[in-house]
Amino acid sequence: MRKLCLITAIVLILSLLAMIHWSPYGIKRKLKKRAVVSSVEIKAPVEQVYNYLGKSAYASEWSVFVDNIIPLNTSEYDDGTVGSIRRCYAKGNAVRWDEEIIEVRKFKFRELSVFNAEGFVMMAGHLRTQQVYEPLSDDRTRLSLTLFFESKQDYIDELKMYLAAYEVSRIFDLNLKNIKHFNET
């Protein structure tokens, strides 16, 4: 029995180490920090892709996770601009969170702060996400979605991110496929 417990513990530790090692969450040279990053090339001008993602109403069209996004402070800020806050609801369950757009470089990137998360099985604080737009030509754009921590986190939050990154990356990839479809048709 003791030998079985030891073998089980070793297998669990090795499995955890393998999951961490091959996790989509890792050092990204361009960001110079750990992040989950997914990208796609889209046959559309950067302005079109940027404007499409800047409208909260379109999120339910392209997102496999988000049911809808409700801008909360439209009397003070236009949707998709610095300072705008929006409440996001996931499809089919009681998961929700808020986002504030904290930095924008028109046609280059948007950075959002994620907060007030509720209903997630696993969640860490101080999360940021970016939409990065790279013009490849007049009619081609590389769009990247990223998720990372605003600042250095404790080991527990880092471990959560290593494990959750598999699902985050899967969702990002599906969303990017949909964004590509809606911008190319």
Solvent accessible surface area in square Angstrom, and as a share of the most:
residue,aa,sasa,rsa
1,M,179,0.80
2,R,215,0.79
3,K,150,0.63
4,L,110,0.55
5,C,73,0.44
6,L,108,0.54
7,I,87,0.44
8,T,65,0.38
9,A,43,0.33
10,I,82,0.41
11,V,82,0.47
12,L,115,0.57
13,I,101,0.51
14,L,107,0.53
15,S,51,0.33
16,L,66,0.33
17,L,100,0.50
18,A,38,0.29
19,M,84,0.38
20,I,46,0.24
21,H,133,0.59
22,W,180,0.63
23,S,14,0.09
24,P,39,0.25
25,Y,5,0.02
26,G,19,0.18
27,I,114,0.58
28,K,58,0.25
29,R,222,0.81
30,K,172,0.73
31,L,46,0.23
32,K,175,0.74
33,K,73,0.31
34,R,99,0.36
35,A,0,0.00
36,V,0,0.00
37,V,52,0.30
38,S,9,0.06
39,S,58,0.37
40,V,29,0.16
41,E,66,0.29
42,I,0,0.00
43,K,127,0.54
44,A,3,0.02
45,P,48,0.30
46,V,13,0.08
47,E,77,0.35
48,Q,76,0.34
49,V,0,0.00
50,Y,13,0.05
51,N,74,0.38
52,Y,26,0.10
53,L,4,0.02
54,G,6,0.06
55,K,106,0.45
56,S,3,0.02
57,A,87,0.68
58,Y,82,0.31
59,A,1,0.01
60,S,52,0.34
61,E,78,0.35
62,W,29,0.10
63,S,3,0.02
64,V,57,0.33
65,F,58,0.24
66,V,15,0.09
67,D,68,0.35
68,N,62,0.32
69,I,20,0.10
70,I,80,0.40
71,P,42,0.26
72,L,83,0.41
73,N,21,0.11
74,T,81,0.47
75,S,106,0.68
76,E,120,0.54
77,Y,90,0.34
78,D,106,0.55
79,D,48,0.25
80,G,5,0.05
81,T,56,0.33
82,V,77,0.44
83,G,10,0.10
84,S,3,0.02
85,I,49,0.25
86,R,12,0.04
87,R,57,0.21
88,C,0,0.00
89,Y,74,0.28
90,A,5,0.04
91,K,84,0.36
92,G,89,0.86
93,N,90,0.46
94,A,92,0.72
95,V,14,0.08
96,R,54,0.20
97,W,21,0.07
98,D,2,0.01
99,E,17,0.08
100,E,52,0.23
101,I,0,0.00
102,I,55,0.28
103,E,63,0.28
104,V,41,0.23
105,R,134,0.49
106,K,135,0.57
107,F,58,0.24
108,K,120,0.51
109,F,25,0.10
110,R,8,0.03
111,E,18,0.08
112,L,3,0.02
113,S,22,0.14
114,V,19,0.11
115,F,70,0.29
116,N,82,0.42
117,A,34,0.27
118,E,90,0.40
119,G,56,0.54
120,F,65,0.27
121,V,160,0.92
122,M,77,0.34
123,M,63,0.28
124,A,12,0.09
125,G,36,0.35
126,H,110,0.49
127,L,14,0.07
128,R,44,0.16
129,T,24,0.14
130,Q,19,0.09
131,Q,15,0.07
132,V,37,0.21
133,Y,6,0.02
134,E,47,0.21
135,P,80,0.50
136,L,72,0.36
137,S,55,0.36
138,D,136,0.70
139,D,85,0.44
140,R,74,0.27
141,T,0,0.00
142,R,74,0.27
143,L,0,0.00
144,S,9,0.06
145,L,12,0.06
146,T,4,0.02
147,L,22,0.11
148,F,6,0.03
149,F,12,0.05
150,E,80,0.36
151,S,64,0.41
152,K,183,0.78
153,Q,27,0.12
154,D,88,0.45
155,Y,193,0.73
156,I,110,0.56
157,D,22,0.11
158,E,29,0.13
159,L,58,0.29
160,K,52,0.22
161,M,9,0.04
162,Y,34,0.13
163,L,51,0.25
164,A,29,0.22
165,A,0,0.00
166,Y,83,0.32
167,E,83,0.37
168,V,28,0.16
169,S,19,0.12
170,R,122,0.45
171,I,24,0.12
172,F,26,0.11
173,D,75,0.39
174,L,64,0.32
175,N,10,0.05
176,L,3,0.01
177,K,136,0.58
178,N,41,0.21
179,I,0,0.00
180,K,59,0.25
181,H,98,0.44
182,F,75,0.31
183,N,9,0.05
184,E,63,0.28
185,T,125,0.73
